Every structure is written in C-alpha cells, then in structure tokens.
C-alpha cells in the first residue's frame, strides 16, 4: 500500500515549509478547519472544494509560501488516492455485485427465516454487520431499509426495535472496519498494520454493536414509538430476478477479503519470518489489493453468474458501481492533501511539542480531535482524515498494536453524535419518517453510544495488549 512512511512524516514535521511559531500554527489550524466547516455547513460547498480551500487557507495563515502549500496539497492528494483509491473502487464493485445479484437479499431472507420474536433485533444486527463489510454506509441503508420496514410491519415490531440494530451494524462497520474509506485512510496516514487493525477492530466492534444495537434499541423503542411508513417501502433489487446466489456462496464471497487479511496478520504474528514460504504467500494473498480483487473476481461467478448475469450485464454492473464513488475518491484525496499540508507546515511537530506536557493519553487525544471535527463538519470521513493527519507524528514511536488502536480511536471519534449537518442524519430521518427531535433521540444517541463505547474498549485493549 502506497503511503507516507513514518520516516517521511517525521522528516516533514522536523523541516516545515514555514518558520511560524506554535501560537501562529495553532491559529492557522483552527482557521483552516473553520474555513472547511463554514464552507460545508453554511455555503453547502462540496467537501472536496471545502478541503482544497481549507488547505490553502491553512498554508496562508501559517505563513507558508503559496507554491509550497499547493505542492504539499497535491502531493498528499496523490499519495492518498494511490494508497486507497483502488481499494475503494474494488469495494464499490463488490458491493454493487452483492446488491444487484440479490445476494444481499439472500442473506437477509435466510437469516430472518430462522429468527423469531426476541431474536429479531439480533438477526438485524447480524445482517447489517455482514452486509456492511463491503458496502458504503449510504448504500447499506438503501439496501436494508426495505427489509427493516417489511419486518417491522409484518411482525408488528416497533420500528426502532428493528431499525436501530441494523443502523448500528452499518455504522460500526463504516467507522471501525476496513475496507471502508475512513479506516483505510487512517491506516495509510499512521502507517498501521491493516491486518492487525482489522483484527482489533473486530474485537472492538462486536461488543460495541451489541450495546449500541439490540440493547439500546429497547430504550429507543420506548422513547420513539412509531409505525413503519408504508410509502417508504421500495422494490427489492432481486424482485425482478429469476435466480439469485445461494446463501453459503454469498457469505463466502463477502467474508473472503476479511479472512485473507486476518490470515496474513495471524501468520505474521505466529511465523514472523519474511523468508518463510507460507508467510510470503499470505503476505501477497492477504494484502488489501489482492484480497479485495480476489473477492471481486470470485463474486463475478458466485454472485453475478449465479444470478444469471451475462458478460455484458456484469460489465454494466461494474461500470455503474464506479460512477457514484467519484465524489468519495475526491473527498478522500483532498482530505489526504489537507493532512499533508498540516504535516508540512509543522503542525505535527507542534502537537508533539505540546503533548509532552499534557497528561492526556494519545488515544484519548486522537478521539477528542476526531469528535471535534465530526461535530463541526458532520462528516465521519473528513473527521477521520483530518484527525489522522494531526496525530500522525505521534505514531512514529508506537508499536504495531498501539498504532492500530490509534486508528480505532480516531474511527470511534468520527462517529460521535451525528446531527443536522450530517447527510446520514437526514437519510435516516426521511426513511424512518421521524421528526428532527425523534431522530436526535434515537439515531444521534446511538451514534454517540458507538463512539463512547468504542473508545472504552480501545482503551481497555491498550491496557491488556
């Protein structure tokens, strides 16, 4: 994975493109973030443009030459897209295959057929977690909402009792588990081990999703007791298909990249010998690019061909999967440019200097920074990218485990209290037919629980590992 190395980050922090003092740099950071926040929230500017202008503003306020600032921004953008762009594209293709082939519906129907009564919220969180692995959050919502509404209506369940577990499963995957864009960019920025981060992320995600999903949904259902809005039930993707993939083949395809990456991490820990033949094989097979590419190629047969897709239909599906991620790639790339600008103007060294006198743990500091940016911009991805750039120099002397936990702390912070400046807030509100107040009492509280509980388990792991 192409990335800025720890040595490069340290060198950039040690030799900034400006000689500004810590006070001026601190003001420049706040000004740069303020520009991004105002452009996104007030002027409704696309996050790509906001991050670009915010990066330029950061350089200007820090007293850096404009040409140097532009160079830092473009270098960071290129490095980030090179590191995660292909992975995001492969994840999008796999998610589209899963949706269009009816594979997602097969998972949903199979699990729901075996879940009754009190087990239904647990079934919903399981469905959302499995489907949420390869899918972007917004796509997952669109895919799962019809199921949530249908189950709530037919089984006479409270909408919140069924909906909150599904949303929790999707959100936890989005914030903590690669190959979602946020975690991938943080791993790239902090030079973390992807397999180890994935393994620890699963450990954090499991108890977090249980608490924020099935357990919290009991209270959410009492606070907001509303029926499923019938007019919001769209046609399911597989309704027009004569065939759809089998359950076992679908689950195998979805979990294949996760298994390959976890296998690489396990072999690296147990064998720990680069010359070993087994480790050489798993290093290649478990690399994010190969793991996701393998899942896509397998999915074309286990999902696409099983659904009766012709070669032309498969080509169209792949083509349609790539168009919607253009905006995501630009945002992620611009976030990488902002991160590089932060480092190059000397902000990393400033944070290292200041943190020497702080009693606050690095994991908590990273979480707080991500929380602040999340509250201001409403974007989990922007919060993750920006926070990772700010704390990257602090990861230079950390072990692989500590760096992985730092990524997870940032991811947890990026999910804190979704409110009116978050597109996901309005998506959930409209699909569930809730008022703003009801959405705050359910969705926003659930996101906060995920963030706080996730941080708690990250801190707990830091004590025992």
C-alpha positions as CSV (number, residue, x, y, z in Angstrom):
1,X,0.0,0.0,0.0
2,X,1.5,3.3,-1.1
3,X,1.7,5.7,1.8
4,X,3.7,8.4,3.5
5,X,6.2,6.5,5.7
6,X,6.7,7.3,9.3
7,X,10.2,8.5,8.5
8,X,8.8,10.8,5.8
9,X,6.2,12.1,8.3
10,X,8.8,12.7,10.9
11,X,11.1,14.4,8.4
12,X,8.3,16.7,7.2
13,X,7.4,17.6,10.8
14,X,11.1,18.3,11.5
15,X,11.6,20.5,8.4
16,X,8.4,22.5,8.0
17,X,7.8,24.8,5.0
18,X,7.3,27.7,7.4
19,X,9.1,29.0,10.4
20,X,5.9,30.1,12.2
21,X,5.8,29.6,16.0
22,X,3.4,27.2,17.8
23,X,0.9,30.0,18.5
24,X,0.6,31.0,14.9
25,X,0.4,27.4,13.8
26,X,-2.3,26.7,16.3
27,X,-4.3,29.7,15.0
28,X,-3.7,28.5,11.4
29,X,-5.0,25.0,12.2
30,X,-8.2,26.4,13.8
31,X,-8.6,28.9,10.9
32,X,-8.1,26.2,8.3
33,X,-10.7,23.9,10.0
34,X,-13.1,26.8,10.4
35,X,-12.9,27.5,6.7
36,X,-13.8,23.9,5.9
37,X,-16.6,23.9,8.4
38,X,-18.1,27.2,7.2
39,X,-17.9,26.2,3.5
40,X,-19.5,22.8,4.1
41,X,-22.2,23.9,6.6
42,X,-23.1,27.5,5.6
43,X,-22.3,27.7,1.9
44,X,-23.2,24.0,1.3
45,X,-20.0,23.6,-0.8
46,X,-18.9,20.1,-1.8
47,X,-16.4,18.7,0.7
48,X,-13.8,18.3,-2.0
49,X,-13.7,22.0,-2.7
50,X,-14.0,22.9,1.0
51,X,-11.0,20.7,1.9
52,X,-9.0,22.2,-1.0
53,X,-9.7,25.8,0.0
54,X,-9.2,24.9,3.7
55,X,-5.8,23.5,2.9
56,X,-4.8,26.7,1.1
57,X,-6.1,28.8,3.9
58,X,-4.1,26.8,6.4
59,X,-0.9,27.4,4.5
60,X,-1.7,31.2,4.2
61,X,-2.4,31.6,7.9
62,X,0.7,29.6,8.8
63,X,2.8,32.0,6.6
64,X,3.9,29.3,4.2
65,X,4.6,30.2,0.5
66,X,1.5,29.6,-1.6
67,X,3.5,27.5,-4.1
68,X,4.8,25.2,-1.3
69,X,1.3,24.9,0.1
70,X,-0.1,23.8,-3.3
71,X,2.8,21.4,-3.7
72,X,2.1,19.8,-0.3
73,X,-1.6,19.6,-1.0
74,X,-1.2,17.9,-4.4
75,X,1.5,15.5,-3.2
76,X,-0.8,14.5,-0.3
77,X,-3.8,14.1,-2.6
78,X,-1.8,11.9,-5.0
79,X,-0.3,9.8,-2.2
80,X,-3.7,9.2,-0.6
81,X,-5.5,8.3,-3.8
82,X,-2.7,6.0,-4.8
83,X,-2.9,4.3,-1.4
84,X,-6.6,3.8,-1.0
85,X,-8.3,4.7,-4.3
86,X,-8.1,1.2,-5.9
87,X,-9.3,-0.4,-2.7
88,X,-12.4,1.9,-2.5
89,X,-13.1,1.1,-6.2
90,X,-12.9,-2.7,-5.6
91,X,-15.1,-2.4,-2.5
92,X,-17.7,-0.5,-4.6
93,X,-17.7,-3.2,-7.3
94,X,-18.1,-6.0,-4.7
95,X,-21.0,-4.0,-3.0
96,X,-22.8,-3.5,-6.3
97,X,-22.5,-7.2,-7.2
98,X,-23.9,-8.1,-3.8
99,X,-26.8,-5.8,-4.2
100,X,-27.7,-6.3,-7.9
101,X,-27.4,-10.1,-7.9
102,X,-29.8,-10.5,-5.0
103,X,-27.0,-11.8,-2.8
104,X,-27.8,-9.3,-0.1
105,X,-31.5,-10.3,-0.2
106,X,-30.5,-13.9,0.1
107,X,-28.5,-13.2,3.3
108,X,-31.4,-11.2,4.7
109,X,-34.1,-13.7,3.9
110,X,-32.1,-16.7,5.1
111,X,-31.3,-15.2,8.5
112,X,-34.8,-13.8,9.0
113,X,-36.4,-17.1,8.2
114,X,-34.6,-18.5,11.3
115,X,-35.1,-15.6,13.6
116,X,-38.3,-15.1,15.5
117,X,-39.6,-12.9,18.4
118,X,-36.8,-11.6,20.7
119,X,-34.1,-12.9,18.3
120,X,-35.2,-10.5,15.6
121,X,-33.1,-7.4,16.7
122,X,-30.0,-9.7,17.0
123,X,-30.8,-11.0,13.5
124,X,-30.9,-7.5,12.2
125,X,-27.6,-6.5,13.6
126,X,-26.0,-9.7,12.2
127,X,-27.5,-8.9,8.7
128,X,-26.3,-5.3,8.8
129,X,-22.8,-6.3,10.0
130,X,-22.3,-8.9,7.3
131,X,-23.7,-6.8,4.5
132,X,-22.0,-3.6,5.8
133,X,-18.5,-5.1,5.4
134,X,-18.2,-4.4,1.7
135,X,-20.8,-1.6,1.3
136,X,-20.6,2.1,1.9
137,X,-22.9,3.3,4.7
138,X,-25.4,5.1,2.4
139,X,-25.7,2.1,0.1
140,X,-26.2,-0.2,3.1
141,X,-29.0,2.0,4.4
142,X,-30.8,2.0,1.0
143,X,-30.4,-1.8,0.8
144,X,-31.5,-2.6,4.4
145,X,-34.3,0.0,4.9
146,X,-36.9,-2.0,2.9
147,X,-36.1,-5.1,5.0
148,X,-36.4,-3.1,8.2
149,X,-39.7,-1.7,7.3
150,X,-41.1,-5.0,6.0
151,X,-40.0,-6.9,9.1
152,X,-41.4,-4.2,11.4
153,X,-44.8,-4.2,9.6
154,X,-45.3,-8.0,9.2
155,X,-44.1,-8.9,12.6
156,X,-45.8,-6.0,14.4
157,X,-42.4,-4.9,15.8
158,X,-41.5,-1.4,17.0
159,X,-39.7,0.3,14.1
160,X,-36.9,1.4,16.4
161,X,-36.5,-2.1,17.9
162,X,-35.7,-3.4,14.4
163,X,-34.1,-0.3,12.8
164,X,-31.6,0.7,15.5
165,X,-29.7,-2.7,15.5
166,X,-29.5,-2.5,11.6
167,X,-28.2,1.1,11.7
168,X,-25.7,0.2,14.5
169,X,-24.3,-2.7,12.5
170,X,-23.8,-0.5,9.4
171,X,-22.3,2.4,11.4
172,X,-19.8,0.4,13.3
173,X,-18.5,-1.3,10.1
174,X,-18.3,2.2,8.5
175,X,-16.2,3.7,11.3
176,X,-14.0,0.9,12.5
177,X,-13.5,-1.8,9.9
178,X,-11.5,-1.5,6.6
179,X,-12.0,-1.5,3.6
180,X,-14.3,1.5,4.4
181,X,-12.6,4.7,3.3
182,X,-12.2,6.3,6.7
183,X,-10.3,3.4,8.4
184,X,-8.3,2.8,5.2
185,X,-7.1,6.5,5.1
186,X,-6.2,6.4,8.8
187,X,-4.3,3.2,8.4
188,X,-2.4,4.8,5.5
189,X,-1.7,8.0,7.3
190,X,-0.4,6.3,10.5
191,X,1.4,3.5,8.7
192,X,-0.6,1.0,10.7
193,X,-0.7,-2.8,10.0
194,X,-4.0,-3.4,8.2
195,X,-4.5,-7.0,9.2
196,X,-3.8,-6.2,12.9
197,X,-6.1,-3.2,12.8
198,X,-8.8,-5.3,11.2
199,X,-8.5,-8.0,13.9
200,X,-8.5,-5.5,16.8
201,X,-11.3,-3.6,15.0
202,X,-13.5,-6.7,15.0
203,X,-12.8,-7.2,18.8
204,X,-13.9,-3.6,19.4
205,X,-16.8,-3.8,17.0
206,X,-18.5,-6.9,18.4
207,X,-19.4,-5.6,21.9
208,X,-19.9,-2.1,20.7
209,X,-22.5,-3.1,18.2
210,X,-24.3,-5.3,20.7
211,X,-24.6,-2.4,23.2
212,X,-25.5,0.3,20.7
213,X,-27.8,-2.0,18.7
214,X,-30.0,-4.6,20.3
215,X,-29.6,-3.3,23.9
216,X,-30.0,0.4,23.2
217,X,-33.0,-0.4,20.8
218,X,-35.1,-1.4,23.8
219,X,-34.9,2.2,25.2
220,X,-35.1,3.8,21.7
221,X,-38.4,1.9,21.1
222,X,-39.8,3.4,24.3
223,X,-38.7,6.9,23.5
224,X,-39.9,6.9,19.9
225,X,-42.8,4.5,19.2
226,X,-43.7,5.0,15.6
227,X,-45.1,2.6,12.9
228,X,-43.2,1.8,9.7
229,X,-44.1,4.3,7.0
230,X,-45.7,2.2,4.3
231,X,-45.0,4.7,1.5
232,X,-41.2,4.3,2.0
233,X,-41.0,0.6,1.1
234,X,-39.3,0.4,-2.3
235,X,-39.0,-2.6,-4.6
236,X,-36.2,-5.0,-3.5
237,X,-33.3,-5.4,-6.0
238,X,-33.9,-9.1,-6.5
239,X,-37.6,-8.9,-7.2
240,X,-37.1,-8.9,-10.9
241,X,-34.5,-11.8,-10.9
242,X,-35.4,-15.4,-11.8
243,X,-32.4,-16.7,-9.8
244,X,-30.2,-15.4,-7.1
245,X,-27.0,-16.6,-5.4
246,X,-27.0,-19.2,-2.6
247,X,-26.6,-18.2,1.0
248,X,-23.3,-20.0,1.6
249,X,-21.7,-18.8,-1.6
250,X,-22.7,-15.2,-0.9
251,X,-21.4,-15.2,2.7
252,X,-18.1,-16.9,1.5
253,X,-17.7,-14.1,-1.1
254,X,-18.4,-11.3,1.4
255,X,-16.0,-12.7,4.0
256,X,-13.2,-13.8,1.7
257,X,-11.2,-10.5,1.8
258,X,-11.6,-10.3,5.6
259,X,-10.4,-13.9,6.0
260,X,-7.4,-13.4,3.8
261,X,-6.3,-10.2,5.6
262,X,-6.8,-11.8,9.0
263,X,-4.9,-14.8,7.9
264,X,-2.0,-12.6,6.9
265,X,-2.0,-10.9,10.2
266,X,-2.1,-14.2,12.1
267,X,0.8,-15.7,10.1
268,X,2.9,-12.5,10.5
269,X,2.5,-12.8,14.3
270,X,2.9,-16.6,14.6
271,X,5.7,-17.2,12.0
272,X,7.3,-13.8,11.9
273,X,9.9,-14.8,9.3
274,X,9.9,-12.9,6.0
275,X,11.9,-15.8,4.4
276,X,9.2,-18.4,5.3
277,X,7.3,-19.7,2.2
278,X,3.9,-19.6,4.0
279,X,4.4,-16.1,5.2
280,X,5.4,-14.9,1.7
281,X,2.2,-16.4,0.2
282,X,0.0,-14.9,2.9
283,X,1.7,-11.5,2.6
284,X,0.6,-11.4,-1.0
285,X,-2.8,-13.1,-0.7
286,X,-3.6,-11.0,2.4
287,X,-2.6,-7.6,1.0
288,X,-5.7,-5.4,0.7
289,X,-5.5,-5.1,-3.1
290,X,-5.2,-8.8,-3.7
291,X,-7.8,-9.8,-1.1
292,X,-10.4,-7.4,-2.5
293,X,-9.5,-8.2,-6.1
294,X,-9.9,-11.9,-5.4
295,X,-13.3,-11.3,-3.8
296,X,-14.5,-9.3,-6.8
297,X,-13.3,-11.9,-9.3
298,X,-14.9,-14.7,-7.2
299,X,-18.1,-12.6,-6.8
300,X,-18.5,-12.3,-10.6
301,X,-19.1,-16.1,-10.6
302,X,-20.7,-16.8,-7.2
303,X,-22.9,-13.7,-7.3
304,X,-23.2,-12.4,-10.9
305,X,-23.2,-15.6,-12.9
306,X,-25.4,-17.3,-10.2
307,X,-28.0,-14.6,-10.7
308,X,-28.0,-15.3,-14.5
309,X,-25.9,-12.2,-15.4
310,X,-24.4,-12.3,-18.9
311,X,-20.9,-10.9,-19.5
312,X,-22.5,-7.7,-20.8
313,X,-24.6,-7.4,-17.6
314,X,-21.6,-7.9,-15.4
315,X,-19.7,-5.2,-17.3
316,X,-22.6,-2.8,-16.8
317,X,-22.8,-3.6,-13.1
318,X,-19.1,-2.9,-12.7
319,X,-19.4,0.3,-14.7
320,X,-22.4,1.5,-12.6
321,X,-20.6,0.8,-9.4
322,X,-17.7,3.1,-10.1
323,X,-19.5,6.3,-11.1
324,X,-21.0,7.0,-7.6
325,X,-17.6,6.8,-5.9
326,X,-16.0,9.6,-7.8
327,X,-17.1,12.1,-5.2
328,X,-15.8,9.8,-2.4
329,X,-12.4,9.5,-4.0
330,X,-12.1,13.2,-4.5
331,X,-13.1,13.9,-0.8
332,X,-10.7,11.2,0.4
333,X,-7.9,12.6,-1.8
334,X,-8.5,16.2,-0.8
335,X,-8.5,15.1,2.9
336,X,-5.1,13.5,2.2
337,X,-3.9,16.8,0.8
338,X,-5.2,18.6,3.9
339,X,-3.4,16.1,6.1
340,X,-0.1,16.6,4.1
341,X,-0.4,20.3,4.4
342,X,-0.9,20.0,8.2
343,X,2.3,18.0,8.4
344,X,4.4,20.1,6.1
345,X,3.6,23.4,7.8
346,X,4.9,21.9,11.1
347,X,1.7,21.1,12.9
348,X,2.8,17.6,13.7
349,X,5.9,18.9,15.4
350,X,3.8,21.4,17.3
351,X,1.5,18.7,18.6
352,X,4.5,16.6,19.6
353,X,6.0,19.6,21.5
354,X,2.7,20.4,23.3
355,X,1.8,16.8,24.1
356,X,5.0,16.3,26.1
357,X,3.4,18.5,28.8
358,X,-0.1,17.1,28.5
359,X,-1.4,14.5,30.9
360,X,-4.0,13.3,28.3
361,X,-3.3,9.9,26.7
362,X,-2.6,9.9,23.0
363,X,-5.6,7.6,22.3
364,X,-8.0,10.0,24.1
365,X,-6.4,13.0,22.4
366,X,-6.9,11.4,18.9
367,X,-10.5,10.6,19.8
368,X,-11.2,14.2,21.0
369,X,-9.8,15.7,17.9
370,X,-11.9,13.4,15.7
371,X,-15.0,14.2,17.8
372,X,-14.5,18.0,17.4
373,X,-14.1,17.8,13.6
374,X,-17.1,15.4,13.4
375,X,-19.3,17.8,15.3
376,X,-18.2,20.7,13.2
377,X,-18.3,19.2,9.7
378,X,-20.8,16.3,10.0
379,X,-18.6,14.0,8.0
380,X,-17.1,10.9,9.6
381,X,-14.6,10.6,6.7
382,X,-13.4,14.2,6.9
383,X,-13.1,13.8,10.7
384,X,-11.0,10.6,10.3
385,X,-8.7,12.1,7.6
386,X,-8.1,15.3,9.5
387,X,-7.6,13.7,12.9
388,X,-5.2,11.2,11.4
389,X,-3.1,14.0,9.8
390,X,-2.9,15.9,13.1
391,X,-1.8,13.0,15.3
392,X,0.3,11.1,12.6
393,X,3.7,12.3,14.1
394,X,2.7,10.9,17.5
395,X,2.6,7.4,16.0
396,X,6.2,7.4,15.0
397,X,7.5,5.6,18.1
398,X,4.5,3.4,18.6
399,X,4.3,-0.4,18.3
400,X,2.1,-2.0,15.6
401,X,-0.6,-2.7,18.3
402,X,-0.6,0.9,19.6
403,X,-0.8,2.3,16.1
404,X,-3.8,0.0,15.3
405,X,-5.5,1.2,18.4
406,X,-4.8,4.8,17.5
407,X,-6.6,4.2,14.2
408,X,-9.6,2.7,16.0
409,X,-9.7,5.6,18.5
410,X,-9.9,8.0,15.6
411,X,-12.6,5.9,13.9
412,X,-14.7,5.8,17.1
413,X,-14.4,9.6,17.5
414,X,-15.5,10.2,13.9
415,X,-18.9,8.7,14.7
416,X,-19.8,10.9,17.6
417,X,-23.3,12.5,17.7
418,X,-24.5,12.8,14.2
419,X,-26.8,15.8,13.9
420,X,-28.2,18.2,11.3
421,X,-25.0,18.8,9.4
422,X,-24.6,15.1,8.6
423,X,-26.2,13.7,5.4
424,X,-26.7,10.4,7.2
425,X,-28.9,12.1,9.8
426,X,-31.4,13.3,7.1
427,X,-31.3,10.0,5.3
428,X,-32.3,8.1,8.5
429,X,-34.9,10.7,9.3
430,X,-36.7,10.6,5.9
431,X,-36.6,6.8,5.5
432,X,-38.0,6.2,9.0
433,X,-40.5,9.1,8.8
434,X,-39.3,10.7,12.1
435,X,-39.1,14.3,13.2
436,X,-35.8,16.0,13.9
437,X,-36.3,15.6,17.6
438,X,-37.1,11.9,17.3
439,X,-34.0,11.4,15.1
440,X,-31.9,13.1,17.7
441,X,-33.2,10.8,20.5
442,X,-32.6,7.6,18.5
443,X,-30.0,7.9,15.7
444,X,-27.9,10.6,17.2
445,X,-27.8,8.9,20.6
446,X,-27.0,5.6,19.0
447,X,-24.0,7.2,17.2
448,X,-22.8,8.7,20.4
449,X,-23.0,5.3,22.2
450,X,-21.0,3.7,19.5
451,X,-18.3,6.4,19.7
452,X,-18.0,6.3,23.5
453,X,-18.3,2.6,24.0
454,X,-15.8,2.0,21.1
455,X,-13.3,4.3,22.8
456,X,-13.8,2.5,26.0
457,X,-13.0,-0.9,24.5
458,X,-10.0,0.6,22.7
459,X,-8.6,2.0,26.0
460,X,-9.3,-1.4,27.6
461,X,-7.3,-3.2,24.9
462,X,-4.5,-0.7,25.3
463,X,-4.2,-1.8,28.9
464,X,-4.0,-5.6,28.2
465,X,-2.1,-5.7,24.9
